[in-house]
C-alpha cells in the first residue's frame, strides 16, 4: 500500500470508525469489565446460589417431616 491509497480511503475509514464508536459497537476492556461487574451484581441480587438452594431444600424436607409427625400424632389420638 502506498500513501496515495491510504489517503484515498482515509475519509471512509474515519467515517466507519466514528460510526462504530457512536453506536458503541467497539468497547474498551474497562467498559467491558464494568458491565461484567454490573451483570454479576444483578445476578447475585436476583438468583439464589446452589448452596442457598440446597439449604432451602433441606429446610423444606425438615418441615415436611415435622408436619407428617404432627399429622400422624393427630390421627393416632383421634
LINHUWO-V654807 format. One record per residue. N is the residue number from 1. SS is DSSP state (hx for helix, st for strand, lp for the rest). NEAR is the number of other C-alpha atoms within 8 Angstrom. Layout:
BEGIN
n=N ss=SS near=NEAR
n=N ss=SS near=NEAR
END
This chain:
BEGIN
n=1 ss=lp near=4
n=2 ss=lp near=5
n=3 ss=hx near=6
n=4 ss=hx near=6
n=5 ss=hx near=8
n=6 ss=hx near=9
n=7 ss=hx near=8
n=8 ss=hx near=7
n=9 ss=hx near=8
n=10 ss=hx near=8
n=11 ss=hx near=8
n=12 ss=hx near=7
n=13 ss=hx near=8
n=14 ss=hx near=8
n=15 ss=hx near=8
n=16 ss=hx near=8
n=17 ss=hx near=8
n=18 ss=hx near=8
n=19 ss=hx near=8
n=20 ss=hx near=10
n=21 ss=hx near=9
n=22 ss=hx near=7
n=23 ss=lp near=6
n=24 ss=lp near=7
n=25 ss=lp near=7
n=26 ss=lp near=6
n=27 ss=lp near=7
n=28 ss=lp near=6
n=29 ss=hx near=6
n=30 ss=hx near=6
n=31 ss=hx near=8
n=32 ss=hx near=9
n=33 ss=hx near=8
n=34 ss=hx near=8
n=35 ss=hx near=8
n=36 ss=hx near=8
n=37 ss=hx near=8
n=38 ss=hx near=8
n=39 ss=hx near=8
n=40 ss=hx near=8
n=41 ss=hx near=8
n=42 ss=hx near=8
n=43 ss=hx near=8
n=44 ss=hx near=9
n=45 ss=hx near=6
n=46 ss=hx near=6
n=47 ss=lp near=6
n=48 ss=lp near=7
n=49 ss=lp near=7
n=50 ss=hx near=6
n=51 ss=hx near=6
n=52 ss=hx near=8
n=53 ss=hx near=9
n=54 ss=hx near=8
n=55 ss=hx near=8
n=56 ss=hx near=8
n=57 ss=hx near=8
n=58 ss=hx near=8
n=59 ss=hx near=8
n=60 ss=hx near=8
n=61 ss=hx near=8
n=62 ss=hx near=8
n=63 ss=hx near=8
n=64 ss=hx near=8
n=65 ss=hx near=8
n=66 ss=hx near=8
n=67 ss=hx near=8
n=68 ss=hx near=8
n=69 ss=hx near=8
n=70 ss=hx near=8
n=71 ss=hx near=8
n=72 ss=hx near=8
n=73 ss=hx near=8
n=74 ss=hx near=8
n=75 ss=hx near=7
n=76 ss=hx near=6
n=77 ss=hx near=5
n=78 ss=lp near=4
END
